[in-house]
Amino acid sequence: MDAVVAHRPEWVIRAARREAERIVNAGKARYYHHAVDWLARAKAAYRVAGRETEWRAYLGEIRERHGRKYKLVGMLKGW
């Protein structure tokens, strides 16, 4: 994914979000670091695509939906 983000940001966004959401929705806190890695890829792809506003909205949705997953929320601080 990292190699194609400049050429196919839309694909990276979809794929990275899917993988991150799969981990987060499962509620497996020990794997949240992998979800954060996927979200970092999605963030980079949103930036390349010039869609930073959509990224911030998506991140807000994650924080709202998963606000009780304190480990995850802590990992996303400063984003």
N, C-alpha and C positions, 0 to 999 in steps of 0.2 A: 504494500500500500504506500509506503513512504516513497517508493521510486516513481509512482504514477500520480501522486497528488497534484503536480503541476499540470498534468495533461488530462486527468479525469477526476476533478475534485468532487463532482456530483456522485460518482460511484463510491469514492472514498467516504463521503458523508454517509451515504446509505449503509454501507457495509460496516463502518466503525460504530455507528449508532446502534445497529442491530446487535453487534457483538457486546457492546457495553450494556445495553438494556437487558440482554439475556443474563448477564452476570448479576446485575443489580436487582432485577426482578426476582431472581432465585433467592436473594437474601443471604448469600454466602459471603459473610464479611471477610473471610480469609482470602477471597479472590478479588476484593474491591480494587486492589492495586492494578490488576489487569484491566478492569473496567475503566479506571482513570487513564491508563495508557491508551485505550481505544478512544476515550473522549479527547485526549490530546491530539490524536490523529484527526478526529472530526473537527476539532477547533482549527487546526492548521488548514484543513480543506475548506472550511467556511471562509477563512481569511483569504485563501488563494482565489476563491470564487467571488470575493467582494461581498460576502453575506454576513458580516460581523454582527449586524443587528439581529438576524435570525439565530445566530449562535447564542447571543446573550439571552434571547427569549427561550431557546431550548434549554440552556443551562438553568434558567429560572424555573422551568417546568420540572426539571429533575430535582432541584432543591425543594420545590413545593411538594412534589409527589413522594419523595423519599426523605423528607425532613427528619424523620425519626431514626434514620440509619446514621447514627452519630459518627461512626467511623468514616463513612462515605462523605458526609458533609464536611468533616474535618479535612479530608484529603482534597476537597474542592475549594477550601478557603483560599482566597487571594486570586481566584480565577476571574 
